[in-house]
Amino acid sequence: MADGVKAGKESGRSDSASEWALPIDIRPDQALRELVELNDKIVKGIEILGRIREEEITPGVTPRQEVWRRDNTVLYRFTPVVEEPSSIPVVIVYALVNRPYMIDLQEDRSLVKKLLDLGVDLYLIDWGYPRRSDRWLTLDDYVNGYIDECVDQVRSEAGVGQINLLGICQGGTLALCYSSLYPEKIRNLITMVTPVDFHAWDGLLNVWAQHVDPDLLVDALGNVPGEFLNFGFLMLKPFQLSLRKYVDLLGVLDDEAELLNFLRMEKWIFDSPDQAGEAYRQFAKDFYLNNKLINGEVEIGGKVVDLGKVRMPVLNLYAEHDHLVPPKSSIALKDHVGTDDYTVRSFPVGHIGMYVSGKVQRDLPPTIAGWLKDRR
Amino acid sequence: MAPDFEDHIQGVVRIWLDAQREIGEAWLRAFSPDWASSAGGGPGGARATTAADAAPAGEDAGMGNAAAGEGRRTTNEQPGPQPTATFAESYRAMLRMWEQLVTGLVPPGPWLEGFGHLYGDAFDNLAAPWFEALRPPDQHLSKTKGERSALSQFTDLYWDAYERTMGRLLESPDVGYRREFDERLLQSARAWIEFRSASFDYLVVLGRAWVKIVGEMMSELDSMGRQGKKVTSFVELLQLWTEVADRVLIEIFRREEYAKAQGRLLNASMAYRREERRTADAFLKMTHVPSQSDLDEVTREVHLLRREVRELRKSARESEAELRDLWKRSSPTKAQPPGRSRPARSRTKAPTSKPAAREKTSAVEGDGPKASAQSPKSHKSDGIE
């Protein structure tokens, strides 16, 4: 028995020895070739970088006009490119945590441009950059104040009683709140990568938020710095977003178009506004910590947000590989809205991919435009 | 009297010097690597035996127990004079010196007998936790248990020693004119200590994560080797490392242990930041300089006033609209009610020319769509108009 075991062991050792090979086989000539290619790219890249200026990566390529402003908040209308745009305009409500030009990043990656091409009359609410004096802005100011006034402005300009609302990410959450408080003003609602259930534990942000005291944060800092949020987002995939991304950059250094794409994305990632303190406090406590939205317990300006009052048609778009807003968090909307006309559509991309992926750029705008057209 | 007094003083000084020398030698031996095993010379030549053997009995038990922990070894080697006993003896010698000095200066009495013991006991209570913490690390590490790492529990020994001795006294309410300010400083110090403690714990968790990443990387390479796969370039190696590291980190980041450590660190740093600001406010108040908090109060008032103005305007608009409706209903033949009227808006393409800027004082008004002059910090230009 012992001999048999010994023989078996010896056999196993010899088998594994023949299968196992040193996994790292970086030959000197190969490494040298790689180094030479890299140096070549670096030299060309330096030459290209020397020509690029900040103005070339300033995003927001589609012409637009400022039609309304209050404090830091500006309402823009994108210049229609068709003779007769759709009769009911779409107002985009973007998140507070990033700049909205992500949806209009460059010519070939612009959700805005594609929607305009499809005849959508498009407006955008730009939240600007909160100052220290904006520390006292609350969700009431944002929802019952700025969004409501923007909606009224568009209704007045367009001569319509109702408009379409497109909320993106946290903007979708705000749009949901607004739609439940003012359903009579909203014809159709579209939510894109929007968190609804903040206790979907697939999302790291949801897990981490449970152990952070928002009161301490706001009392200590006033406005929550954009850099702080950036750091949190980077920590979700630390090596990929802090190291590998820049190693991959070396591979495209000699391609001016790719380099410009990278630099535009980089600008958007780190161009994060501060969060108005009181609004952040309420959002973190009511939504992240206590998940009040789906429980119908959120109060904004003394009015309770009841998702059951969202009875207009809803189109819910989410990303299947979203690490910021997990699919479960978005999909939960279905169980809480009061509408019978609920459509959900997913795309096989991540959170950022929903804005810039080529595949999504091809499929998403027609999805939105077609859905709206059927519900004029 | 005078010669006796001089002799007395000389004797006291001699005892004091001897005591200091003994203490110094004891400390040097305690911190040398082989202090417990050094033979000959001064006290403490041989290895210590168990704690029970090392602890002297009787009135010195308090000091002895604590001091006997110093340099304790669990090996059963030759017994001999305890190095730690030297500490006790040294301090006892010093106390005796002080006692003799006092007895030389004042007439002896029944009160003096207890005097030395009183201070001796008090000193025992103060010094004992520190002697306990200063035991060799391996004796502490072997006793640590629980969720937190041995290293972080080990550092707690010093925190505990501090809190049981000086910390306890510092935590008590202060007295006097500076009472409030001192309390503010104490809060800041407390917040700083908590922040450092939270930082350390967080780094321990991250350290464990790194160890796991390296282990997983080795496993991944081993698995590749068994499958005959190879990494043929540095970029591939880096990609593999990135995938493995992110995978491991994300798994660790999901754990309650990490989330708690991170949350504790963040909360502690914010608490310290808040105390820092409050302390700064206190300083600035003394110098009649406005602080950030003062400005925040002003902006808060402005914000509330602006909100009130907006609500009043909104209310006025709604009332105006209602009046207009009433007018229309009551006088259907009349074309227009008195008051302002708005021209119909066109729905064709928006005008390309930018409207004239208004004065900045009208920024609070919601009526009228056109912009006031942009303030450079409030809004960055990021689009083409």
HADDOCK unambig.tbl for C-alpha pairs under 7 A between the chains (distance, minus, plus):
assign (segid A and resid 19 and name CA) (segid B and resid 226 and name CA) 5.45 0.50 0.50
assign (segid A and resid 19 and name CA) (segid B and resid 227 and name CA) 6.82 0.50 0.50
assign (segid A and resid 19 and name CA) (segid B and resid 228 and name CA) 6.54 0.50 0.50
assign (segid A and resid 20 and name CA) (segid B and resid 225 and name CA) 4.89 0.50 0.50
assign (segid A and resid 20 and name CA) (segid B and resid 226 and name CA) 4.02 0.50 0.50
assign (segid A and resid 20 and name CA) (segid B and resid 227 and name CA) 6.80 0.50 0.50
assign (segid A and resid 20 and name CA) (segid B and resid 228 and name CA) 6.22 0.50 0.50
assign (segid A and resid 21 and name CA) (segid B and resid 225 and name CA) 4.68 0.50 0.50
assign (segid A and resid 21 and name CA) (segid B and resid 226 and name CA) 6.37 0.50 0.50
assign (segid A and resid 21 and name CA) (segid B and resid 228 and name CA) 5.74 0.50 0.50
assign (segid A and resid 22 and name CA) (segid B and resid 225 and name CA) 5.48 0.50 0.50
assign (segid A and resid 23 and name CA) (segid B and resid 221 and name CA) 5.93 0.50 0.50
assign (segid A and resid 23 and name CA) (segid B and resid 224 and name CA) 5.88 0.50 0.50
assign (segid A and resid 23 and name CA) (segid B and resid 225 and name CA) 4.58 0.50 0.50
assign (segid A and resid 23 and name CA) (segid B and resid 229 and name CA) 6.09 0.50 0.50
assign (segid A and resid 23 and name CA) (segid B and resid 230 and name CA) 4.36 0.50 0.50
assign (segid A and resid 23 and name CA) (segid B and resid 231 and name CA) 5.91 0.50 0.50
assign (segid A and resid 24 and name CA) (segid B and resid 230 and name CA) 5.51 0.50 0.50
assign (segid A and resid 24 and name CA) (segid B and resid 231 and name CA) 4.73 0.50 0.50
assign (segid A and resid 24 and name CA) (segid B and resid 232 and name CA) 6.42 0.50 0.50
assign (segid A and resid 25 and name CA) (segid B and resid 230 and name CA) 6.04 0.50 0.50
assign (segid A and resid 25 and name CA) (segid B and resid 231 and name CA) 5.69 0.50 0.50
assign (segid A and resid 25 and name CA) (segid B and resid 232 and name CA) 5.05 0.50 0.50
assign (segid A and resid 26 and name CA) (segid B and resid 231 and name CA) 6.79 0.50 0.50
assign (segid A and resid 26 and name CA) (segid B and resid 232 and name CA) 4.58 0.50 0.50
assign (segid A and resid 26 and name CA) (segid B and resid 233 and name CA) 5.36 0.50 0.50
assign (segid A and resid 31 and name CA) (segid B and resid 233 and name CA) 6.46 0.50 0.50
assign (segid A and resid 58 and name CA) (segid B and resid 382 and name CA) 6.40 0.50 0.50
assign (segid A and resid 59 and name CA) (segid B and resid 382 and name CA) 6.36 0.50 0.50
assign (segid A and resid 60 and name CA) (segid B and resid 382 and name CA) 5.96 0.50 0.50
assign (segid A and resid 60 and name CA) (segid B and resid 383 and name CA) 4.78 0.50 0.50
assign (segid A and resid 60 and name CA) (segid B and resid 384 and name CA) 7.00 0.50 0.50
assign (segid A and resid 61 and name CA) (segid B and resid 383 and name CA) 6.50 0.50 0.50
assign (segid A and resid 61 and name CA) (segid B and resid 384 and name CA) 6.61 0.50 0.50
assign (segid A and resid 62 and name CA) (segid B and resid 384 and name CA) 6.79 0.50 0.50
assign (segid A and resid 63 and name CA) (segid B and resid 384 and name CA) 5.10 0.50 0.50
assign (segid A and resid 63 and name CA) (segid B and resid 385 and name CA) 5.31 0.50 0.50
assign (segid A and resid 64 and name CA) (segid B and resid 384 and name CA) 6.32 0.50 0.50
assign (segid A and resid 64 and name CA) (segid B and resid 385 and name CA) 4.97 0.50 0.50
assign (segid A and resid 65 and name CA) (segid B and resid 385 and name CA) 5.29 0.50 0.50
assign (segid A and resid 67 and name CA) (segid B and resid 369 and name CA) 5.26 0.50 0.50
assign (segid A and resid 67 and name CA) (segid B and resid 370 and name CA) 5.88 0.50 0.50
assign (segid A and resid 68 and name CA) (segid B and resid 369 and name CA) 3.95 0.50 0.50
assign (segid A and resid 68 and name CA) (segid B and resid 370 and name CA) 5.43 0.50 0.50
assign (segid A and resid 68 and name CA) (segid B and resid 371 and name CA) 6.27 0.50 0.50
assign (segid A and resid 69 and name CA) (segid B and resid 369 and name CA) 6.51 0.50 0.50
assign (segid A and resid 69 and name CA) (segid B and resid 370 and name CA) 6.81 0.50 0.50
assign (segid A and resid 69 and name CA) (segid B and resid 371 and name CA) 5.54 0.50 0.50
assign (segid A and resid 70 and name CA) (segid B and resid 363 and name CA) 6.26 0.50 0.50
assign (segid A and resid 70 and name CA) (segid B and resid 364 and name CA) 6.56 0.50 0.50
assign (segid A and resid 70 and name CA) (segid B and resid 366 and name CA) 6.47 0.50 0.50
assign (segid A and resid 71 and name CA) (segid B and resid 363 and name CA) 6.33 0.50 0.50
assign (segid A and resid 71 and name CA) (segid B and resid 364 and name CA) 6.97 0.50 0.50
assign (segid A and resid 72 and name CA) (segid B and resid 378 and name CA) 5.73 0.50 0.50
assign (segid A and resid 72 and name CA) (segid B and resid 379 and name CA) 6.36 0.50 0.50
assign (segid A and resid 79 and name CA) (segid B and resid 349 and name CA) 6.72 0.50 0.50
assign (segid A and resid 79 and name CA) (segid B and resid 350 and name CA) 6.63 0.50 0.50
assign (segid A and resid 80 and name CA) (segid B and resid 349 and name CA) 6.31 0.50 0.50
assign (segid A and resid 128 and name CA) (segid B and resid 378 and name CA) 6.55 0.50 0.50
assign (segid A and resid 128 and name CA) (segid B and resid 379 and name CA) 5.14 0.50 0.50
assign (segid A and resid 129 and name CA) (segid B and resid 378 and name CA) 5.65 0.50 0.50
assign (segid A and resid 129 and name CA) (segid B and resid 379 and name CA) 5.93 0.50 0.50
assign (segid A and resid 130 and name CA) (segid B and resid 378 and name CA) 6.89 0.50 0.50
assign (segid A and resid 131 and name CA) (segid B and resid 378 and name CA) 6.88 0.50 0.50
assign (segid A and resid 133 and name CA) (segid B and resid 299 and name CA) 5.34 0.50 0.50
assign (segid A and resid 136 and name CA) (segid B and resid 300 and name CA) 6.08 0.50 0.50
assign (segid A and resid 136 and name CA) (segid B and resid 303 and name CA) 6.83 0.50 0.50
assign (segid A and resid 157 and name CA) (segid B and resid 345 and name CA) 5.93 0.50 0.50
assign (segid A and resid 158 and name CA) (segid B and resid 347 and name CA) 5.90 0.50 0.50
assign (segid A and resid 204 and name CA) (segid B and resid 254 and name CA) 6.42 0.50 0.50
assign (segid A and resid 207 and name CA) (segid B and resid 254 and name CA) 6.93 0.50 0.50
assign (segid A and resid 208 and name CA) (segid B and resid 259 and name CA) 5.44 0.50 0.50
assign (segid A and resid 211 and name CA) (segid B and resid 259 and name CA) 6.52 0.50 0.50
assign (segid A and resid 211 and name CA) (segid B and resid 260 and name CA) 6.00 0.50 0.50
assign (segid A and resid 211 and name CA) (segid B and resid 263 and name CA) 4.68 0.50 0.50
assign (segid A and resid 212 and name CA) (segid B and resid 263 and name CA) 4.97 0.50 0.50
assign (segid A and resid 212 and name CA) (segid B and resid 266 and name CA) 6.92 0.50 0.50
assign (segid A and resid 212 and name CA) (segid B and resid 267 and name CA) 6.34 0.50 0.50
assign (segid A and resid 213 and name CA) (segid B and resid 267 and name CA) 6.25 0.50 0.50
assign (segid A and resid 216 and name CA) (segid B and resid 267 and name CA) 6.70 0.50 0.50
assign (segid A and resid 216 and name CA) (segid B and resid 270 and name CA) 5.98 0.50 0.50
assign (segid A and resid 216 and name CA) (segid B and resid 271 and name CA) 6.32 0.50 0.50
assign (segid A and resid 217 and name CA) (segid B and resid 270 and name CA) 5.75 0.50 0.50
assign (segid A and resid 219 and name CA) (segid B and resid 274 and name CA) 6.73 0.50 0.50
assign (segid A and resid 220 and name CA) (segid B and resid 270 and name CA) 5.70 0.50 0.50
assign (segid A and resid 220 and name CA) (segid B and resid 271 and name CA) 6.94 0.50 0.50
assign (segid A and resid 220 and name CA) (segid B and resid 273 and name CA) 5.74 0.50 0.50
assign (segid A and resid 220 and name CA) (segid B and resid 274 and name CA) 4.37 0.50 0.50
assign (segid A and resid 237 and name CA) (segid B and resid 246 and name CA) 6.00 0.50 0.50
assign (segid A and resid 238 and name CA) (segid B and resid 246 and name CA) 6.57 0.50 0.50
assign (segid A and resid 239 and name CA) (segid B and resid 242 and name CA) 5.56 0.50 0.50
assign (segid A and resid 239 and name CA) (segid B and resid 245 and name CA) 6.88 0.50 0.50
assign (segid A and resid 239 and name CA) (segid B and resid 246 and name CA) 5.89 0.50 0.50
assign (segid A and resid 240 and name CA) (segid B and resid 242 and name CA) 6.24 0.50 0.50
assign (segid A and resid 244 and name CA) (segid B and resid 242 and name CA) 6.72 0.50 0.50
